[in-house]
Amino acid sequence: MRLTDLVPDMMTVDPRMHETEISGITADSRKVEPGFLFAALPSATTNSGTDGRNFIDDAMARGAVVILAPDGTTVDAEPDDAPYLITDENPRWRLAQFAAQFYEYQPDTVVGVTGTNGKSSVAGFARQIWSLMGLASGSIGTLGVDADGFDAGPSLTTPDPVCLHATLADLARADVNHLALEASSHGLDQYRLDGVQFAAAAFTNFSRDHLDYHKTEEAYLAAKMRLFQQLLPPEGTAVLNADSAHFDAVAEVCRATGHRIRSYGIQTSDLHIADVSVLPDGLRLCVTVQDRSLETRLNLVGGFQAYNVLAALGLVIETGADLNDAFATLAHLTGVRGRMQRIGATDNGAQVYIDYAHTPGALETALTAIRPHVGGQLDIVFGAGGDRDPGKREMMGDVVARHADRAIVTDDNPRREDPEAIRRQILSKCPGAENIGNRADAIYTAIARLQADDVLVIAGKGHESGQIVGTETLPFDDAAVATEALNELGGEAVTE
């Protein structure tokens, strides 16, 4: 692709703009090949030592023909040998536009999901609904790439815009025409999702998280609002949680942008939750949609799943699916990996679940949602991450003290902090909890003492497969450890 095709909005008479051919794009100098554009991005955070401008010489040595960098950047090279330099006041945004232009193709229908909790479940449910309707579909987010008939390759936990747009093009070429995409606050703040052609976007909820990065809740919410203010076009539809405390603020943003708003929850007539009944292993959901009363059984545990399902349903029908066809699939939805995922049962019938909940709000949602399914004691194993927002640790302890019957505080990615100090912070608000630092020992202990009709939630990691200690990621999988414990203690793990 010629450079002029990559940057059609940049006017210049420089003949090199018309002559330069681009064979690839990257922000990693180690991946530069002859003919590449190298994006020398500034550090994403003030305490990060990685600045792409320090690697311009390396990129040039590897054959970069174009350098994208912040305003004020210069290149130290002889004129005949110097790559074409493009400077921009917002090089992250410009890189995303370059990537979208370079890779060109995207699935026909792309929807985004943002919010503190529920993003993975909503994206996964939307993918399942489309797939059950016979539409080639996929999802991208925390759990990687999941798409019909598509070899996902490595996980794309936090894809940069180049990787994201390359994947979108691969999906489109594989005839995946419907895609649900998680829109994290980090991804939105760092312009990783710019250039994606969204048809609709959902807002699930908002509570404290990621303050180590965003510093304030106001900045955290503002990052999420970029999805509606700048990425979703005015003709797009915003699917909003009517029962969220932030509904009015988000709806105001969407109205100002010109979006069509469709809400879901109890306090709305769009996708109205008329009733949710708890079943031993699921939910019975009654809703009113388009002046029609509909009912289905969900094979999902936890009342919050009704909200996730309706958010996904809203995205699907607002992008053209028939209501009857879409609603008929809900009874066949399966839970997303690591999100209130049933691992198995002990020999006396106590149930064991794992969940990704790692914030005060998510813990409260998980525990209050599972409580109606508990006939005995509600137990939890949980911890808090190191090098992250320390203010939420006592809040998490307080939530557990109020909503769980028994608790074990353990390690959850202590990183470079003293794990014992982290646990003490949590325990200050739930002094009745047991302190077991070794996560495997904590899980074994919790499962071994379960009695009939008890429920154990192992919270914090969900789908993750590692424990970060210092700067090293050690293999650790809550589901695998819980399965091993159940088998050793005479229980039965789920085999599917």
N, C-alpha and C positions, 0 to 999 in steps of 0.2 A: 504494500500500500504506500502510495506517495504521501509525503508529509502534508501536502496541501489538502489531501482528502481527509487526513486525520484531524486537521484544525481548520475547518472551513470558515470559522468565524474570525480567524486572525488574518488581517489584511497586511500584505507586505509585497514589495517589489523585489525582494531578495531572490535571485534566481535559484539559490540553493534550496529554498522552500519548495520549489517546483521540481527540482531534480533529485532530492533525497528520497530514497526508498527505505521504508521501515519494515523490517522482518520480524520484529517482536518488541514487547514492552515488558519492563520489569522495574521494581523498586529495590531489588536485591542485586548488588554489583556482581556477586558470585555467579549469577545466572545470565549475565550479559553474554551475548554472542555477537559476531560481526553483523552490523546492520540494525542493532537494537536501539530503542529509545530507553534511556535510563532516567528514572525519576529520583532525584536527590531530595528526598523529603526531610523536613526538619523533624526533630523529636516529637513524638505524640504527647509526651508529658514532660513537665519541667525537670523531673528527677531522672529522666532516661538519658543515658549516655550515647544513644544511637542517633546520629545525625547523618543523613544520606550525603550531605555535602562533603563529609570526610572521605567518601568513597568514589568521588568523581574521577580521580586519577586512575583508580583500579578499573572503573567502568570503561574509561577511554582506552586503557591498555588492552582490554578484552574486545574492543571493536565497536563501542557505542558510537553512533553517528549523530545522535540527538541527546541533549541533556535538558531535562525539565527541572527547574530549581526555583527557590523563592526569589523574589525581587532582591536585587543587590548582589546576586551571585555572579562571580566572574570565573572564567576558565583560563588556566595557565597553560597555553599551548601556542605554537606557531600558527599563524592564520591558515596556512595550507593544511595543517594537521588537526585543527580544532574542530570538534563536533559542532553542530548547529545548536546554539543555546537559546532555550525558551525560558523566560522568567515570568513568574505569575505571583500575585499577592496571595493566592490560595492554591498552591501546587497540588494539594490533596484533591481538591475539587476538580482541578484540571486533569489530573491523572485519571480520575473516574470517567470523565468525558472522553478522554483519549481511548480508554479501554473499551467503552461502549461503542465508539466509532470503529475501532480496530476489529473487534470480534463480531459486531454488527447484528447477529441473530439472537433472538430471545424467544422463549415460549410465547404462544399467542396471548395467553391469559396469565398474568402474574399478580398475586396478592401478597401484601405484607402484613405482618403481625408484630405489634409492639406492646409493651407493658412490662411490669415487674415480674409477674408470674403468669404461667399458662401459655407462653409463646410456643414452646415445643409441642405441647398437646394440641393447640389450635391448628398449627401448621400441619401436624401429623394427621389430625382428623379431617382437615380439608382435603389432604392428599387421598386419604382412604375413601372419602365420599365420592370424589371424582372417579377414583379407580373402580369402586363398586358400581358406578354408573357406566362403566365401560370406556372412560376417557383416560388416555395416557397422561399420567400425572406424576408429580414429584414434590419433594420438600427439601429445603436447605436450611440448616441452622446448627444448633448446638450438637445435635446428634449426627451431623454430617449430611451427606446427600442420600436421599432415599427416593428412587424413581423407578417406575415400571420399565422393565427391560433395559435398564441402564446400569453399566458397571461403574459404580460410584468412585472407585479408587480410594485414595486416602481421605480421611475425614477433613471436612472444611469447617472446623469449629468457629473460627473467626476469619473468614476469607478476606484477603485484600481485594481491591476492586479489579485488579488484573485477573486474579484467580477466579473471582466471582463471575466476571463477564465471559471468561473462557469457558467456565462450566455452563453458563446459560446458553452459550452457542452450541456446546456439545449436546446439551439436552434438546435444544431445538432441532439439531441435525438428527437426533435419535427419535424424532417425532413425539417428544414429550411436549404437549401443548398446553398443559395446565400446571402451574407451579405456585406453591405457598412458601414464602420466604420469611424467616425470622428477622426482625429488624431490632437489633440490640442497641442500647444507648451508646455504647462504644463505637459500633459500626456507623451509626448515624452521625455522631459527633466528629468522626474521622473521615466522613464522606466516602465510606466504602460502598454504600448502596446507591450513590448518585449514578444516574444514567440508566437505572432500571425502569422499565416502562410499566408502572403499577396501574392496575385497573381498579383495585379496591384495597383498603387497608383497615385493620382492626386494632382497637385499643382494648386491652383486657382489664387492667387495673394498675394501681400505682401505690407503692409503699417504699420505705427506706431501703436503699441498696447502693452499692458502688460509690459511696461518698469518699472513698480513698482516691477515686479518680475525678469525680465531678465536684467534690468539695461541699456543695450545698444541694438540698433537695430541689431548689428552684432550677439550678443548672441541670440537674438530672432530668427533670420533667421537660425542660426546654429542649434537651437533646432528643427526647422521644417525639416532641412535637414537630421536629424537622420532617418526619415522615409525612405529616399532613400539610405543613406549611410550604414545603419546597419540593417534595418528591411525588406525592400523589397529585395528578393534574386536577384542575377544577371540575372536570367532567367525571372524576372518579367518585366512588362511594366510600364513605367512612362508616364502619360498623363498630358501634361503641357500646360499652357496658353501661347500661342505664343505672345500675345500682352502685357503681363506683362513686366514691366521694369526689372524684375529679371529673365526673361526667360533664358538668356544666362548663368547666374551664376548657375541656377538650372540644366540646360541641361548639363553643364560641370560636375557637380557632378554625374549626372546619367550616362553620358558616361564613367566616370572614374570607375564607379561601374559595368559597362557592361550592363546596362538596355537598352531594346528596347524603343525608344522614339516616342511617337505619340503626336502631338501638335494640338491645336484647337484655332480658332480665325480668324482674318482677315489676319494676316501676316504668313500664312501657307497654304500648299496644302494638309495637312492630313485631318483635319476636318475644311474646309474653310468656313467662313461666307461670302457668296456672297452678301447678302442684308438682312437687318432687317427693316421691315415697321411697323410703329405704327398704330394700330387699336384702336378704342374707348375703347375696353375692353380686349386688348391682343396684340399679335405681329404676323406678318407674317414673317417666317424665311425661307430664301433660302440658302442652303449650297451645297458645292461640296465635296463629299466623294468618295474615290476610283474611281475617274474619272467620277463620276455620279453627275448630278444636281438633287437635291431633294428639295421639298418645303412642308411646313406644316404651320398650324395655331396653335399658342400657346395661351392657355387661361391664360396667365401670363402677368402682367403689369411690365414694366421696361426693357430697353434694356439689362441690365446686366444679365437678366434671360436667354438670348440666350447663354451666356457663361456658365452659370450653367448647362443648358440642354445639351450642347455639351460636357462638362466635364463628365457628367453622361453617355451620349451616348458612349463616348470614352472608359470609363471603362467597359461598358457592352459588346461592340463588341470586345474589346481587350482581353476579358476573354471568348470568344467563341460564343457569340450570333450572329445570322444572322443579317446583316445590315438592310435588308428589314423589317424583323419582328420587330426589335428594333425601327427603325425610324417610323413605323406605329403607335407606341404607343404614340409618342410625343404630338399628338393633344389631348390626353386624360389626360395629366399630370395636377395635381392640385398643387397650391402653398403650400409651407410648412408653418405650423403654425407660425405666428409672423414674417414672412419674406414678406414684402410688401403685407400684408394680407388686403383685402378689408373688412371693417367692415359694411359699408352701405352708405346711401346717405341722405342728408337733404331733406326737402319738396320742395326745389327749385332745386334739382338735384346736389348739390355739393357732392363730393365724400370724404370719410374718410378712411384712411389706417393706419395700425400700422406697424412698422418695427423695427428690432433689432439693427439698426445702432447706434453705440455708440462710434465710432472713427472718426477722421477727414476724413479718406479715405472712410469709409462706408457711412458717411453723404453725401459726395460729390457724390458718386456713386448713392445713393438713390435719391437725389434731381435732378441730371442731367438726371437720367433715367425716372423719373416720369414727368418731365417738358413737354415732347411732348404730354402727355395725358391731359395737363391743358389748358382749354380755358379761364379761368379767372386768379385769383390770386393763387399762390402757398404758402400755409401756413405751418408752422411747430411748433410743441411743442417738446422741447428737454431739456436735462440737461446733467450733467456729474457726474460720481460717485466719492464719497469721498474715501479717503485712497487708491487711485489709482493714476496713472501717472498724476500729475497736469499740466505737460507741454502741454498736448493735449487740455486743456480747451479753451485757447485763439485760438488755431488752429480751434477748432470746431466752435467757434463764428465767426471766419473769413469766414469759409466755408458757414455758414448760411447767413451771410451778403451778400455774393456774389451770392448765388443761390436761396434764398427764397425771396418772396415779403413781407411777414409778419411773425413775429416769436414771440413766447412766451418762455422765459427761465424759467424752473421750476426745481424741485428737482428730482433726479434720484439716489437713494441709497446713501444718503449723508454719511452714516455710522457715524464715530466718528468726522467728520469735521463739521465746521459751514456751514450749507447749504447756508446761505446768502453770505458768503465769496466765496463759489464756484460759485454762480450765478454771483457775481460781476466780477470774473475773466473772465467768458464767455462774459458778457456784455461789457467788455472793448473793445472787437473786433466787437461787433454788438450792438452799443449803441441805435439803433432804435428799438430793441426788447423790448417787455413788460416783466416785472419781476413779476411773480406770483409763489410763492414758493409752495403753495398747488397744488399738481399734478392734483387732481380731478377738482379743480377750474379752473386750466389752460386748461384742456381738454374741460370743459363745455364752458368756454369763447371763445375758438377757434372755437368750433362747432357753437355756437350761432351767430357768426358774418359772417359765410360763406354765400357767394352770389352764384348765378347761375354760373355753370361752374368752380367754385373754387375747389381746391383739398387741403385737409389737411393731412399731415403726422405726426403721433404721434410717435416719435422716441425714441429709447433707451432700452425699455424693451422687446418688441416683445412678446414672449411666457411666459415671467416670470410672477409670480403670487404674488410677494411680493415687498415691499418697505423697504429697510434696513435703519433703523434709530438707531444710536448708535450701539448696538450689537443685537438689536431686529429686527426680520423680521415681518413687519406688512402686513396683507393681502392687496394686491393691484394688479389689473389686468387691463391693458390699454384697452383691448378689451371689458371687462365687463363694465368699466366706460364709454367708448365711446358709447357702445350699449345703455346703460341707458340714456345717454345724448341725443342720436338721438331719442329714443322713447319719452322722455319727451318733446323734442322740436319739435315734429311733423314729424320727419324724419322716415326712415325705415332702420332697421338693417338687415344684411344678416342672414338668418335663418338656412342655412345648416351647 
